[in-house]
Amino acid sequence: MSPPDRTAEQASPSSLRKAGIIFLVIVVAVVAYGLVSRAAENTRLRDLTEAQAIPDVAVEVPGQAAPGNGIDLPGRLEAFVRAPIYARVPGYLKNWRYDIGAKVKAGEVLAEIDTPDLDQQLMQARADLNVAEANAKLAEITAKRWQSLSGTDAVAKQDVDQRTFTWNANIAQVKSAQANVDRLLAEAGFKRLVAPFDGIVTARETDVGSLINAGATGGAELFVVSETRKLRVYVNVPQNLVPSVPSGTPVTIRVPEHPGKSYSGRVEASSQSVTPSTGTTLMQVIVDNAAGELMPGDYASIHLQTASGGEALSVPSSALVFDARGLSIAVVGADDRVTVKPVVIQRDLGAVVEIASGLDATDRVIQNPPDGVVTGALVRVVSKTPVGVAAAKPKGANEHG
């Protein structure tokens, strides 16, 4: 065999070794690339998951409470004096003279009751009185005759005393019978139902021929007479506002049936106690109703002119957090970390609440805090913070562009 053939035989194992090394390098490179790619993908997935786990929140800065706004509360108008009229005697309604809405004067007859049972009792009582008077007259004559003979030996002193005592007993029976007649006459006077004061008939719950039971035995009210020239309004004032609502505080009243029109009143009295279930104090407002435009039982919106604290801050009511810690508000710092601050409400105006303490004017308040928000939690602010309130912060690691 020639020399070139031996060289080729010697080079063949070397070429195979090189090819094997190259293949191994390629395999290692492919595996390494796969591992690095998977690690990078896991890192991106973890970052994405963490980013999605951060809640998005909208924030706003507190506003300044406007002084002297007062507070609006619901109320119900009531008659200054309301008198349900009940029957004092049983019978049947004979007639009625005034229907609902009628104006009546004190002492005017509203209705009459037919009382046959009472009439018979009165007749019997008068007859018993006549019998008692006759017996008393006979006892008087007898006693005087025996007394005229008491100085002689014709009668015994015991007999004279017995006739005298019989006369006195008959006099007592006459008084008893007379008292029974007077009682029944007084009851007969209740056959006429009269208005106790000047007012308006606001209810009539009976009609001619209706069976009437006495009020003390479960009878229903027959009429209601109300004094409406002045009306009462009872409102429940929050406990923290009670010192700002003394007696004489002016009140503005509005009712649905007169839109755009208001009526003036004043705080007349306070219950001087707090209802534990509501944390409010009951106050009475008096409003003049000489024109008769307001009606008892009407729903009313009551505006109390209270003095609002100049340092109070207003926030949306949705920003309040109620939990075991009490009442608080979640704010966001410059590092997008949450701080939960306990606060004290000064006034609840419905959609907006005024905060007396616990909040700063520069705080970024979370409008709708997520459930379970705690101090130190990371959030992503999605609303624009007003210029000049919070300093611009550099883009953080949690902000992905």
C-alpha positions in Angstrom: 0.0 0.0 0.0 1.4 3.5 -0.9 2.1 6.1 1.8 -0.8 8.4 1.0 -3.1 5.5 1.9 -1.6 5.2 5.3 -2.0 9.0 6.0 -5.7 8.7 5.2 -6.1 5.8 7.6 -4.3 7.8 10.4 -6.4 10.9 9.9 -9.8 9.2 10.1 -10.0 8.8 13.9 -8.9 12.4 14.4 -11.8 13.6 12.2 -14.3 11.6 14.0 -13.1 13.0 17.4 -13.4 16.5 16.1 -16.9 15.8 14.8 -17.9 14.4 18.1 -16.7 17.4 20.0 -18.5 19.7 17.6 -21.7 17.7 18.1 -21.3 17.8 21.8 -20.8 21.5 21.8 -23.9 22.0 19.7 -26.0 19.8 22.1 -24.7 21.7 25.2 -25.5 25.0 23.5 -29.0 23.9 22.6 -29.6 22.7 26.2 -28.1 25.8 27.7 -30.2 28.0 25.4 -33.4 26.1 26.4 -32.6 26.4 30.1 -31.8 30.1 29.8 -35.0 30.7 27.8 -37.1 28.8 30.3 -35.6 30.7 33.2 -36.2 34.0 31.4 -39.8 33.0 30.6 -40.4 32.0 34.2 -39.0 35.4 35.4 -41.2 37.2 32.9 -44.2 35.1 34.0 -43.5 35.8 37.7 -43.1 39.5 37.1 -46.3 39.6 35.1 -48.1 37.7 37.9 -46.8 40.0 40.5 -47.8 43.0 38.4 -51.3 41.7 38.0 -51.6 40.9 41.7 -51.0 44.6 42.5 -54.5 46.2 42.7 -55.2 49.3 40.6 -56.6 52.2 42.6 -58.0 55.6 41.9 -57.0 58.4 44.3 -57.9 61.9 44.9 -56.9 64.6 47.4 -59.3 65.7 50.1 -61.4 68.8 49.6 -61.9 71.6 52.0 -65.2 71.5 53.8 -67.3 74.6 53.0 -68.2 76.5 56.2 -71.8 77.1 57.1 -73.3 74.5 54.7 -75.4 73.0 57.5 -76.8 69.5 57.3 -79.8 67.9 55.5 -81.8 65.4 57.4 -85.2 63.6 56.7 -88.2 64.4 58.9 -91.9 63.9 59.2 -94.4 66.7 59.8 -96.8 66.3 62.6 -99.7 68.3 63.9 -98.8 70.6 66.8 -101.8 69.1 68.7 -103.5 65.9 67.6 -106.6 64.6 69.4 -108.2 61.3 68.5 -111.9 61.4 69.6 -113.3 58.2 71.2 -116.7 57.4 72.5 -117.3 57.4 76.2 -120.7 55.7 76.0 -121.8 52.7 73.9 -124.6 52.9 71.4 -125.2 53.6 67.7 -124.0 56.6 65.7 -127.1 58.8 65.2 -125.5 61.4 62.9 -122.2 63.2 62.1 -121.8 66.8 61.1 -118.2 67.3 60.0 -116.2 65.2 57.5 -112.4 65.2 56.8 -110.9 68.5 56.0 -113.6 70.5 57.8 -112.5 73.3 60.1 -114.1 73.2 63.5 -114.2 75.4 66.6 -113.7 74.2 70.2 -117.0 72.8 71.5 -118.7 72.2 68.2 -120.6 68.9 67.9 -118.9 66.4 65.6 -121.5 63.6 65.9 -124.2 62.3 68.2 -124.7 58.8 69.6 -128.0 57.1 70.2 -127.8 55.3 73.6 -130.9 53.3 74.4 -129.3 51.4 77.2 -128.0 54.5 78.9 -131.4 56.2 78.5 -133.1 53.3 80.3 -130.5 53.3 83.1 -131.1 57.0 83.6 -134.9 56.5 83.8 -134.4 53.8 86.4 -132.0 55.9 88.4 -134.5 58.8 88.5 -137.2 56.4 89.7 -134.9 55.1 92.4 -134.3 58.7 93.4 -138.0 59.4 93.7 -138.5 56.4 95.9 -135.5 57.4 98.1 -136.9 60.9 98.4 -140.4 59.6 99.4 -138.9 57.3 102.0 -136.8 60.1 103.4 -139.8 62.4 103.6 -141.9 59.7 105.5 -138.9 59.0 107.8 -138.6 62.8 108.5 -142.3 63.1 109.4 -142.1 60.1 111.6 -138.9 61.1 113.3 -140.2 64.6 114.1 -143.4 63.2 115.6 -141.5 60.9 117.9 -139.1 63.7 118.8 -142.1 65.9 119.9 -143.1 63.2 122.3 -139.6 62.6 123.7 -140.3 64.9 126.7 -143.2 62.8 127.9 -143.6 59.3 129.3 -145.5 58.2 126.2 -142.4 57.0 124.2 -139.1 55.6 125.1 -135.9 57.4 124.2 -134.7 54.3 122.3 -137.6 54.5 120.0 -137.0 58.2 119.3 -133.4 57.6 118.5 -134.3 54.7 116.2 -136.7 56.9 114.1 -134.1 59.7 113.9 -131.4 57.3 112.7 -133.8 55.9 110.1 -134.4 59.4 108.8 -130.7 60.0 108.5 -130.2 56.7 106.6 -133.0 57.7 104.2 -131.3 61.0 103.6 -128.1 59.2 102.7 -130.0 57.0 100.3 -131.4 60.1 98.6 -127.8 61.4 98.2 -126.7 58.1 96.8 -129.6 58.0 94.3 -128.9 61.6 93.3 -125.2 60.9 92.7 -126.2 57.9 90.5 -128.5 60.2 88.5 -125.8 62.8 88.2 -123.3 60.2 86.9 -125.7 58.9 84.3 -126.5 62.5 83.2 -122.7 63.2 82.8 -122.4 60.0 80.7 -125.4 61.1 78.7 -123.5 64.3 77.9 -121.0 62.2 76.1 -123.6 61.2 73.6 -122.4 64.3 71.7 -118.8 64.2 70.5 -117.4 67.7 70.5 -114.1 69.2 69.2 -111.7 69.8 72.0 -110.0 72.8 70.3 -110.0 74.8 67.1 -108.6 72.7 64.3 -109.2 70.5 61.3 -110.9 67.1 61.1 -108.2 64.9 59.7 -109.9 61.6 60.1 -113.5 60.2 60.3 -113.6 56.5 61.1 -117.4 56.0 61.6 -120.7 56.4 59.8 -124.4 56.6 60.6 -125.7 53.4 62.2 -122.3 52.1 63.2 -122.1 50.2 66.5 -120.1 52.3 69.0 -118.1 50.9 71.8 -116.7 52.9 74.7 -113.0 53.8 74.2 -112.0 52.2 77.5 -113.4 48.8 76.4 -111.5 48.6 73.1 -113.5 51.0 71.0 -111.8 52.6 67.9 -111.2 56.3 67.4 -114.2 57.9 65.6 -112.6 61.3 64.6 -109.2 62.9 64.7 -109.0 66.7 65.2 -105.6 68.3 64.5 -104.2 71.8 65.2 -102.3 72.6 62.0 -101.6 76.3 62.3 -98.3 75.2 63.7 -96.6 71.9 63.0 -93.9 69.9 64.7 -91.0 68.1 63.0 -88.9 65.6 64.8 -85.3 65.0 63.4 -82.5 62.8 64.6 -79.3 64.9 64.8 -75.9 63.0 64.8 -74.3 63.1 68.2 -71.2 65.0 67.1 -73.4 67.8 65.7 -75.6 68.3 68.7 -73.5 71.2 70.2 -73.9 73.0 66.9 -77.7 72.8 67.0 -78.8 74.8 70.1 -82.4 75.8 70.7 -83.4 78.6 68.3 -81.3 77.3 65.4 -82.9 78.3 62.1 -84.3 75.5 59.9 -85.3 75.4 56.3 -88.0 72.9 55.4 -88.9 71.6 51.9 -91.7 69.2 50.9 -92.2 67.3 47.7 -95.6 68.8 46.8 -94.1 72.3 46.7 -90.9 72.0 44.7 -88.7 75.1 44.7 -90.4 76.5 47.8 -89.0 76.5 51.3 -90.5 77.1 54.8 -88.8 78.6 57.8 -88.7 77.1 61.3 -86.6 76.9 64.4 -85.4 74.2 66.8 -87.7 74.3 69.8 -86.3 71.6 72.1 -83.9 68.7 72.4 -84.4 65.4 74.1 -81.0 65.9 75.8 -80.2 62.2 75.4 -78.5 60.0 72.8 -80.3 57.0 71.3 -77.8 54.1 71.6 -79.0 52.3 68.5 -78.5 55.3 66.2 -76.1 57.6 68.0 -78.4 60.5 67.4 -80.3 63.0 69.5 -84.0 63.7 68.9 -84.8 67.4 68.3 -88.2 69.1 67.8 -88.6 71.8 65.2 -91.6 74.1 65.1 -92.8 75.6 61.7 -95.5 78.1 61.2 -98.3 76.9 58.9 -100.8 79.7 59.1 -101.2 79.5 55.3 -102.2 75.8 55.6 -99.8 74.7 52.8 -98.1 72.0 54.9 -99.9 68.8 55.9 -99.4 66.6 59.0 -97.7 63.3 58.1 -95.9 64.8 55.2 -92.3 63.8 54.5 -89.9 66.8 54.6 -86.3 67.6 54.0 -84.9 69.5 57.0 -81.8 71.7 56.5 -80.2 72.7 59.8 -77.9 75.7 59.7 -74.9 74.3 61.6 -71.5 75.8 61.9 -69.0 73.6 60.0 -65.4 73.4 61.2 -63.0 75.3 59.0 -60.3 72.5 59.3 -62.6 69.7 58.2 -61.7 67.8 55.0 -64.2 66.2 52.6 -63.8 62.9 50.9 -66.1 60.5 49.1 -68.1 58.2 51.4 -66.8 55.3 49.3 -63.3 56.0 50.7 -64.4 55.0 54.3 -63.2 51.6 55.5 -65.3 49.9 58.3 -63.7 46.9 60.0 -62.8 45.6 63.4 -60.3 48.4 63.8 -63.1 51.0 63.5 -63.5 53.7 60.9 -60.4 54.5 58.7 -59.3 55.8 55.3 -56.6 54.2 53.1 -54.0 56.7 51.6 -51.2 56.1 49.1 -47.7 57.4 49.8 -45.0 58.4 47.3 -43.7 54.8 47.1 -47.2 53.5 46.2 -47.5 51.9 49.6 -50.8 52.0 51.5 -51.2 53.6 54.9 -54.5 53.0 56.7 -55.4 56.0 58.9 -58.0 56.0 61.6 -60.3 59.0 61.2 -63.2 60.8 62.9 -66.3 61.9 60.9 -67.6 65.4 61.5 -70.6 65.2 59.2 -72.1 62.6 56.9 -73.6 64.3 53.8 -74.4 61.2 51.9 -72.1 60.9 48.9 -69.5 63.0 50.8 -68.3 62.9 54.4 -66.4 65.5 56.3 -63.5 64.3 58.3 -62.7 66.1 61.6 -59.3 64.5 62.3 -56.9 61.8 61.1 -56.4 63.0 57.6 -54.0 65.5 56.0 -54.8 67.9 53.1 -52.0 66.4 51.0 -53.0 62.8 51.4 -53.8 60.8 48.3 -57.1 59.1 49.3 -58.1 55.8 47.7 -61.6 56.4 46.3 -62.6 52.7 46.6 -60.2 50.7 48.8 -59.9 47.0 47.8 -61.1 44.4 50.3 -58.6 43.6 53.1 -56.4 46.6 52.4 -53.7 46.9 55.1 -50.8 49.3 55.8 -47.8 48.5 53.6 -49.7 46.9 50.8 -48.4 47.9 47.3 -50.9 49.4 44.8 -50.9 50.9 41.4 -52.3 54.4 41.0 -54.3 54.7 37.8 -55.8 58.2 38.3 -54.0 61.4 37.8 -52.9 63.2 41.0 -53.7 66.9 41.0 -50.7 69.0 40.2 -48.9 70.5 43.2 -50.4 68.1 45.7 -48.0 65.1 45.5 -44.5 65.3 44.2 -43.8 63.5 40.9 -42.1 60.2 41.6 -39.6 58.3 39.4 -40.9 55.2 37.6 -40.7 52.3 40.0 -39.9 48.7 39.5 -43.6 47.9 39.7 -44.4 50.2 36.7 -43.9 48.4 33.4 -43.8 50.4 30.2 
